[in-house]
Amino acid sequence: MSMRSILVPIEQHDLMTSTLQTALLVARRFGSYVEGFAMRPAIDNFVAMDPVSSMAMATVRQNDAEIAKQARSLFETFMQQHAPSAAAGNTSMSYGWLDAAPDGDNFVGSYGRVFDITVIGRPGDQPQSPRMITLEAALFESGRPILIAPPTTPTGLGENVLVAWNCSTEQAKTIAFAMPFLHQAKKVTVLTVEGGTVPGPTGAQLVRYFERNGIAADAITVGPEKRTTGEVILARAKALGCDLVVKGAYTQSRLRQMIFGGTTRHILTHAMLPVLMAN
């Protein structure tokens, strides 16, 4: 099991450099193929009903073409500095571009089903931030893990991994996807936050599972100390010098977390290191 194919949606946002660098770190670790495509707004609901709207539609399509051109240039300029093109017949670390990808975020989820992982920038509230709808399309529709790039471009990934264990089905699935990283990590810490779990196996039992699979890991359990579970996870990851967090997404319902907040929502808003998530 490995991470041999990586999908990266390309659009103009403030975390694009970090996103590409995060994908590159994975590609270097596993000798992966990295494929980019242009993310463009969906225009299915823009119906041309009169000459004015027809002209507007033409303008939108022209802008779409320019967006795609710029996205390809951004991706290929970056990748050419680090890897050969797959078009030259390279079978190890290489890159390629999907031309004429459909518009809309749904494509991220559907196309991501034939990749090992999709790399996406951490969403934010600013106009030039990555969009939450893109991340959630990949998370819920691909059936594969996503790797969330932090605001600051990472220099390493997967050497020191924190597994945020809450005993849930979602976390178990995410760990299964993360096994290629865990097998190569120099240090793995299983963190359980008191009061932030559902009924299930303990962190010590997860460590025994890792040991049976040839992965050395330590289990620690900490109290929240008037902090949320998400705050504890990120604080402990920082204190341990971790360069990757493995976290199952939305153990509580997504709607509940959108309204009241939750661990997944906090990490999606505040993480300053790469996070591997699945649902």
N, C-alpha and C positions, 0 to 999 in steps of 0.2 A: 504494500500500500504506500502510495506516495502522492505528491502534489505536482504531477507532471504537466498539467494544463491549467492556465490561469486566465481569467477573463477580466478585462479592465474597461468599464465604460468611460469614455473620454468626453469631457465638456469643460468649458471655461469656468472654473471656480478656484477659490483661494487655496484649496488643498490638493490641487492636481499634481504638483511636484512631489508632495509627500505620498500621494497615492501611487504614483509611478515608482517612487523609490521603495515603497513597501512591497509592491509587486516584484520589483527587481531583487530584493533581498530573498524572497521566497524562491524565485527562479534560480538564483545562484545556489541556494541550499539544495534544491532538488533537480537541477538541470532541466528546468521547465520551459515549455512553450508558452509565451505570453501573447494573447490576442487582444487588440483594441478595436473599438467601434465608436462611432459618433453618437452621443446621446443628444436627441433633439426633442423639443416639445411635441406632444401629440396635437394633430390638427384635424382629427376625425370629426370633432363636433363643430368645425368651422364650415358652414354650408354656404356656398355661393348662390345667393338668391337674386342678385341684381348686378348691373355692370360695376357699381362701386365695390361691392364685396368680391366680385370676380377679380378686379384689379388688386384688391387687398390679398386675396388668395395667391395670386401670382407673386406678389411681393414676399409673402410668407415662404413660398417654395424657393424663391431666389435666396432668401436669407438662410433657409435650411441648407441649401447647397454650399453656401459660404461657411456656415457653421461646421459642416462635415469636412470641408477642405481644411479649415483651421485646426480641427480636432486631429485629423490625420497627420498634418505637419507637426503638431505638438508631440504626438505619440512617437512618430518615426524619428524625429530629431533626437528625442531622449533615448530611444532604444538603440539607435545606430551607434551611440557612444559606448554601449555596453554588451551588445549581442549581435550575432549575424541574423540575417533574414531567413525565415523558414523557406522562402521561395527558392533559395539556393540549394535546397536539399538537406539542410542541417536537421539532424534528428535529436540533438541534445538541446541545450539552452538556446532559444531562438525566439523570434517574434514574427507576428503577421498581423494583417489588417483586414477586417471584414468591411468590404465596401457596400454601400447602399443598404445599410441596416434599416429596418423599419423604425418609424418615429414612435415616441411614447415609452413610458417606463416599464410597461408590461414585458417588453422584449428582453429586458435584463433578466427577469425571472425565467422566462421560457428558454432562452438561449443558454443561460447558466446551467441548465440541466446536463449539458454535455461537456462541462468543465469540472475540474476538481474543486475549484474555489473561485470566488469572485471578490475582487479587491475594490473597496469603495471608501471614499473620504468620509470622515465623521461629520454628520449633519450639524448645521448651525442655524441661527436665526437671521443672520445677515444676508442681504441679497446675493452676495457672491459666495455664499457657503454651499456645500453639497446639500442636496435635498433629501429629507427623510423619506419621501415617497419612493425614491430610487432605491434606497437601502432596504425598505420594507418589501419592495417587489422582489428583490434578490433573496431576501431572507425567507419569505413565505412561499414563493412560487418556484424556486429553483430546486428545492430538495437537497441542496448542497450547502456547505458552510460559506460564510462571508468573512472576510478579513477587513477590519475597519482601520483605516490609516488615521493617525493622530494629526493635530494641527501642525506640530513641529516634525520636520522630516526625520525619521528614525535612522540611526546609523547601524543598528543591529536588531536581530529578531530571532527568537527561538532558543537562545542560549540559557535563559533563566526564566522559567515559565511558572505563572501562578494559575492553578486550577481553582476556580471559585465554586466549591462543592456545596450545593444546597439539597442534595439527595434526590433531585427531580428527574423525571423522564427526559425533559429537555436538556438537562445537563449531561445525562448519560449519552444521549445522541451526539452532543457536541464533543464530548471526550472521544467518542469513537472516530469522529472526523479528524480530531486533533492528534491522533496517535502518531502520524509521521513526524510531527514536530516534537512530541514527547519522547519518542525513541532517540532523537538526535540531541535533545537538550542536555546541558551539563548539570542543570539543577531544576528540580520540579518540586513545587510546594503545593500541597492540598490545603486550602483554607476553608474552614467552616466558621460561619458567623452565628453565634448563639441567637436564636429567635428569627433567623433568616432562612430556615429550612422547611421542608415538607417531610412527612414520614418516609423513611428509607434508610439505606445503609449508611454507616458512619464514615467519616473521613479515613479512619484507620483501616476500615474494610476496603475502601477504594485504593489505599496504598498497597494493601496485599494483592489486589487485582493487578496493579501496576507491576509489582515485583514478579508476579507470575509471567508477565509479559516482558521481562527484562528491563524494566524502567525503575530506577532508584528514585524514591520520593519521600518527602517528610510531610507529616500531617500536623497541622496546628489548628486549635480552636480558640477563638477570641470572642470577648463580649463586645456589644456595640458601643458601650460607654457614651450613651446619649447621641450617638450618630446613627445614620441610616446604614443599612447593609451595603448599599452602593458606595457610600463614603468610606466605610471600613475596608472594602475590597481595594479601592484605588489607593487609599493611604498605606495599606500593607504592601501592595505591589510596589509603591514608590520606596518604602522603607527597605524592602528586600532587594531593590535594584533590578526588578523584573523588566524584561523587554517584550513580554507577551502575556496577556490574560486570556484564559479560556473560560467562556461564560455562556451558558445556555440562555436563550432569549425568551422573555415573557412567560415565566412560570405562572404568574398571575395573568389575567386577560389583558390584551393590549388596550382595550377600551378603558379598563380600570386604571391602568398605568398612565394613560393619556390624561385622565381626569385627576387622579389622586397622586400620581407619581409612583415610582417603584424602582427596583434595583436596575433593571434593564434600561429604563429611561434615564436614570442618573448617569450610568456609564456611557450611554450614547451621547449625553450632553457634556460630560466632564472628562472623559478619558484622555490622558496625555501620552499614552503608549498604545501600540497596536492591540486590538482585541479580536479574537476569533469567536464568532457566534454562530449558532444554528438554532433551529426551532423544531 
